[in-house]
Amino acid sequence: GKVAQDRGARSMTWKVRCYTLQDIFENYWRIPKPYEDVFVKIDVESYECKLIPSFYDWLKEERFLPKMFISFHPQIEACIEEEFEGVL
């Protein structure tokens, strides 16, 4: 991924590694299924509508789901209707 900060003539960009939550669970934290006793706090600063629907395919067959505390921000209104429905 890429992160940018607009500062006019002094703009900066960074290359960053991005991982899915599934990848972190399975390959970094090595959390075994079922996710019955897992708690995750998520704060993605208004990108909830992009992130949360992406969990569906990963978790749809799971009997036990990780418990998630997700911080929502007022800017979530910028989501398109289909994305907002995916959050619900």
PEWO-V778610 format. One record per residue. N is the residue number from 0. RES is the residue in one letter. PHI is phi as a letter, one per 40 degrees, with the letter a starting at -180 (* if undefined). OMEGA is omega as a letter, one per 20 degrees, with the letter a starting at -180 (NA if undefined). D_LAST is the distance of its C-alpha to the last C-alpha in whole Angstrom. Layout:
n=N res=RES phi=PHI omega=OMEGA d_last=D_LAST
n=N res=RES phi=PHI omega=OMEGA d_last=D_LAST
This chain:
n=0 res=G phi=* omega=a d_last=27
n=1 res=K phi=a omega=r d_last=28
n=2 res=V phi=b omega=a d_last=28
n=3 res=A phi=b omega=r d_last=30
n=4 res=Q phi=b omega=a d_last=31
n=5 res=D phi=c omega=r d_last=32
n=6 res=R phi=b omega=r d_last=36
n=7 res=G phi=g omega=a d_last=38
n=8 res=A phi=c omega=a d_last=41
n=9 res=R phi=b omega=a d_last=40
n=10 res=S phi=c omega=a d_last=36
n=11 res=M phi=b omega=r d_last=35
n=12 res=T phi=b omega=r d_last=33
n=13 res=W phi=b omega=r d_last=32
n=14 res=K phi=c omega=a d_last=32
n=15 res=V phi=b omega=r d_last=29
n=16 res=R phi=c omega=r d_last=28
n=17 res=C phi=b omega=a d_last=25
n=18 res=Y phi=b omega=r d_last=23
n=19 res=T phi=c omega=r d_last=20
n=20 res=L phi=c omega=r d_last=19
n=21 res=Q phi=c omega=r d_last=20
n=22 res=D phi=c omega=r d_last=24
n=23 res=I phi=c omega=r d_last=24
n=24 res=F phi=d omega=a d_last=23
n=25 res=E phi=c omega=a d_last=26
n=26 res=N phi=b omega=a d_last=28
n=27 res=Y phi=b omega=a d_last=29
n=28 res=W phi=c omega=a d_last=28
n=29 res=R phi=f omega=r d_last=29
n=30 res=I phi=c omega=a d_last=26
n=31 res=P phi=c omega=r d_last=27
n=32 res=K phi=c omega=i d_last=24
n=33 res=P phi=c omega=a d_last=23
n=34 res=Y phi=c omega=a d_last=21
n=35 res=E phi=d omega=a d_last=21
n=36 res=D phi=b omega=a d_last=23
n=37 res=V phi=b omega=r d_last=21
n=38 res=F phi=b omega=a d_last=19
n=39 res=V phi=b omega=r d_last=18
n=40 res=K phi=b omega=a d_last=18
n=41 res=I phi=b omega=r d_last=16
n=42 res=D phi=b omega=a d_last=17
n=43 res=V phi=b omega=r d_last=16
n=44 res=E phi=f omega=r d_last=17
n=45 res=S phi=g omega=r d_last=15
n=46 res=Y phi=b omega=a d_last=14
n=47 res=E phi=d omega=a d_last=11
n=48 res=C phi=c omega=r d_last=9
n=49 res=K phi=c omega=a d_last=12
n=50 res=L phi=c omega=a d_last=12
n=51 res=I phi=d omega=r d_last=9
n=52 res=P phi=c omega=a d_last=9
n=53 res=S phi=c omega=r d_last=13
n=54 res=F phi=c omega=a d_last=12
n=55 res=Y phi=d omega=a d_last=11
n=56 res=D phi=c omega=a d_last=15
n=57 res=W phi=c omega=a d_last=17
n=58 res=L phi=b omega=a d_last=15
n=59 res=K phi=c omega=a d_last=14
n=60 res=E phi=c omega=a d_last=18
n=61 res=E phi=c omega=r d_last=18
n=62 res=R phi=c omega=r d_last=19
n=63 res=F phi=b omega=a d_last=19
n=64 res=L phi=b omega=r d_last=16
n=65 res=P phi=c omega=r d_last=17
n=66 res=K phi=c omega=a d_last=16
n=67 res=M phi=b omega=r d_last=14
n=68 res=F phi=b omega=a d_last=14
n=69 res=I phi=b omega=r d_last=12
n=70 res=S phi=c omega=r d_last=14
n=71 res=F phi=b omega=a d_last=12
n=72 res=H phi=b omega=a d_last=15
n=73 res=P phi=d omega=a d_last=15
n=74 res=Q phi=c omega=r d_last=16
n=75 res=I phi=d omega=r d_last=12
n=76 res=E phi=d omega=r d_last=13
n=77 res=A phi=c omega=r d_last=15
n=78 res=C phi=c omega=r d_last=12
n=79 res=I phi=c omega=a d_last=13
n=80 res=E phi=d omega=a d_last=11
n=81 res=E phi=c omega=r d_last=10
n=82 res=E phi=c omega=a d_last=9
n=83 res=F phi=c omega=r d_last=7
n=84 res=E phi=c omega=r d_last=5
n=85 res=G phi=c omega=r d_last=5
n=86 res=V phi=c omega=a d_last=4
n=87 res=L phi=c omega=NA d_last=0
